[in-house]
Amino acid sequence: MTAGTPRDALAVFVEPGGVVEVRAIGRDGRISSGYFNTIERCADAVDALDAAGDQAGIYFTMNPVDPSLFARRGDRVERLSAKAATTADGDIRRRRWMLVDLDPVRPSGISSTDAEKAAAFALADRIAGTLDASGWPAPVRADSGNGAHLLYRVDLPNDAASTALVKGVLAALSARFSDGAVSVDTTTFNAARICRFYGTVARKGDSIGDRPHRRSKLIAVPDVVDPVPVQLLQALATEAGPVASEPIHQDTHPAAAAPGDGLDLRTWLASHADALAVKGIVVREKPRAGHRFFGEFASCPFSNGAHNDGAFIGQADHGGIYARCQHETCGGAGGPNRWHEVRGLVDPLKAKAKKAPRTDDESDEEEEMAKTLSHFEEDGRLYVVAMDQNDVFGFIHLDNAGRVRFDARITKADGTAIQPRRLDMHQDSGELMRVVGIPRSDLVKTAPLLDAGALFREMNEHINRYADLPEIEREIGIYYALFSWFYTKRSTSPYLRYIGDTGTGKSRCARAVADLCFLPILLSGGTSSSALMRMHEKWRGTAFIEEADLKGDAADPVVKWLNAGFERGAWIMLSDKNDPNKQQAFSPWGPKLLAMRVPFRDNATESRCLSYSPRETRRKNIPAELPPAYHETVADLRAKIARFVLAHWQAFDPAWVVDVDGIAPRVRQMSEPVSCILQYFPDGEERYRAYVQARQRDLKRTRAESREGSFFNEALARAQGEGDGVPVDVVTPGMIAETFKTTPTAVTTALKSIGFTIERAWIEVTEKRHETISTRKKKIRKLVVPSPAIWEEITSRYYFSEDGTPAPECPDALRGSGSGWRRYQADPFDEWDRGCVQEAVQVVQVVQPDDPTADPGPLGPLGPLTVHAQAPETADSTGDPGPLGPLGPLTVHAQAPHNKPGAYVCIQSNPNPCRQCGAAPSHYGASASGSPIVDMTASNNLYLCKSCHSRQTVRPDAEADEVHS
């Protein structure tokens, strides 16, 4: 009997009415699970999962499950949360099946070739024939998709003795039949073992020419499936003896071995031989196929003297290092990798906690469940996803000797297994979708380590060959591309934007730079917002959005994503497409390149962009289409950049920046991250400063041309009388709306957002009715700025002059009626201040300076005095301070300032914030030039705010600290 569908497989392995768990591992590493008690519903669910094509593997529990588990996720498969449970060994009612899994030895995370798979089937024939000759009944034979399965029917209780028996059988089979090409998996002994769901596709890694994805299936099912007698199981298990042979699959498979941190095990053991010997550890090397080194411990280092035999250590050809002991008390043949325990004996910083033995997961599943990343940092080293010439994925990094290594899987110091992010396959053609620029591992290994100048020249030559950019813009593009490789060391990341009409070459310019950036993710403007966010989240590289002509206002979801992605720490929350009640978090932070035709309508997004507008090229040597040589050069340059970054990663100083004077905080925040790359190009600092200053002018021009800026500048022009030369007395929203063909409400909303307010005022209007001219008062809504501070803020952002002319003072027509504007004059000591001081000095007492013969100078309103003024105790501090004028009779004590130039006035400070504008309390003074140096002044309970210039009183019992200049 043969069977090729999930329904057929269920009929063989699941008893009628029995409960089976279906477990699926997604291509993204997420686990889904469900429980079924009918073949029909289970088969339908599995068919749907398999047809979706987004599962790396679909599995089922071979042995009968406790029926009560059906209540967990009955008749449905759903993605699991971190705390959700799957079937454990204790949930199995009885053992009915024993799996002999014959897996070809190959790099982790990829499908087998036809030749490798054929070798597995040949070994399956040998094992089945040998066991048949010993009296074993015929097994169920199956194709796992990448190897061969033999499933023997057993009838055993689920207890420790049965576990030890099955474990011994598998160890004996491995010792007798495993070779360097195919191994017997010794980890499939546990009761809750899951097995490939026959009839589904095994989608390990990417489906490529000689390593395709294949559908698993049952090959042969005996008409009568008899259980293996216990005596035959015991007879085979005793062959393993107290010291079973080492499990080749377990030791040589990258999923089960630590990466070795780039170590050569033989060299490491030799260099630490004396220190290890002191701790009783001696290793005897033995030859072993597929290994750089394999050896046995003279005594077990893991048992505290309980036994001496059974412990071994090895390093496979792929670099993985492992150490184990066969004894049950040390974890056994299927126990954890204890290499870091050995290393920790002589290098405590490299020790790691012992992991519990695996009990309920197939080795294939454990591999798929590893955390999947495109890059990460560990112990100061950078690990970046790469692919070899055969499209096999892994991580490039430097070992302790500074050599480039390429490993299929990395185990971090805390035991976390990291596997590389892989490119997706097209759902129909199966073609590898090369939408992310990934370094080639073979090219990185052979790439020379260029100095910064040589690398710059090669990048500059490449960009200039394929794109028409001015020299400074090519230079900035190179800096940005290199910065993108180090971006995780900074907390902010600006965007590089090429903007221009069709045919100007913006896309070519952006592409030439983007292809040299860190993991460039090629996304078109037609990509949905959720797909864009998810793609960026998977790779965390440089998002390159071509034709990024979005709606552009702040409500656009991609604009929100761009605004949030400027700085580390912001998150975008999206509902799970499979369950709207669940949310997924996405980090938008990272470098981005944009090619677009029109600016964003949102000022915040515009302020995050370093922009250049290319012009249609006149150069004849720029190809209209990118030739194959372009992609070859990109691959070569990307490898050289990766080699440079790996070598400089630890020494890179993220705090090193080019300081540019006189730039706005936003421009500084945008320019400083990229400038840190100039620590390798010091000759470019002055050109970079000039570039940043030019970008600041561009940013101010862009703001002035924005909707808000246009409204503001129109209001200013009306108030100044530009056009007809006659300034208006008031500026209304309607006046602005008429110019821009919009509504007064739209004008009011825009200008309020930048600081304007609305005041109501009466104006006189002249009317002519029936030959009679009359005047009447009309109440209107006028646009005003509430204070000088807000005027300064508005003009700093929205006023722009091509010749650099400073912003004008606020015209009277735009000044609010608040007290802040009553005090607004260029000289901070106006007549009101002078009146106060003149009144005070009438009763002044002069105290001579240190030199009693020195002339303290004339006693005038701004003479060289420090004045401490206090209102009489009878002063009314609760009433209206009255009109602007002298403060009244004061007792003043004056002291000459020791012949220092200038004049200082210091009066008690208000302990309370200003009632008008909320300014913090402080004392007030003036320098020799007359410019204010502090914010508040007071005469005891009467205060003048130097921020909004309003007068106010406080309660008599308010505390006021005297502050001296």
Secondary structure, DSSP 8 states (H G I E B T S, - for coil): --B-SHHHHHHHHS-TT-BEEEEEEETTS-EEEEEESSHHHHHHHHHHHHHH--EEEEEEESS-B-GGGGGTSBT--EE--TT-----GGGB-EEEEEEEEEEE---TTS---HHHHHHHHHHHHHHHHHHHHTT----EEEE-SSSEEEEEEEEEESSHHHHHHHHHHHHHHHHHH--SSEEE-TTTTSTT-EEE-TTSEE--S--BTTB--EE-EEEE--SS-----HHHHHHHHHHH-SS----HHHHH-GGGSB-GGG--HHHHHHHTHHHHHHTT--EEE---TTEEEEEEESS-TTTTTS-SSSEEEEEETTS-EEEEE-SGGGT-TTS---HHHHHHHH-GGG---------S--HHHHHHHSEEESEEEETTEEEEEEE-TT--EEEEEE-TTS-EEEES-EE-TTS-EEEE----B-TTT--B---B---BHHHHHH-----HHHHHHHHHHHHHHH----HHHHHHHHHHHHHHHTGGGSSB--EEEEE--TTSSHHHHHHHHHTTSSSEEEEETTS-HHHHHHHHHHH-SEEEEET-----STTSHHHHHHHHTTBTT--EEEEETTEEEEEEEE---S-EEEEESS--S-HHHHTTEEEE-------TTS-SS--HHHHHHHHHHHHHHHHHHHHHTTT--TT-----TT--HHHHHHHHHHHGGGGG-GGGHHHHHHHHHHHHHHHHHHHHTSHHHHHHHHHHHHHHTTTTS---S---HHHHHHHHTS-HHHHHHHHHTTT-EEEEEEEEEEEEETTEEEEEEEEEEEEEB--HHHHHHHHHHH---TT--------GGGB-SSHHHHT--SSSS-HHHHHHHHHHHTT--EE--SSTTS------TTSS-EEEEE--TT--SSS---SSS---S-EEEEE--TT-SS-EE-----SS--TTT--------B-TT--B-SSEEEETTEEEETTT--EEE--TT--------
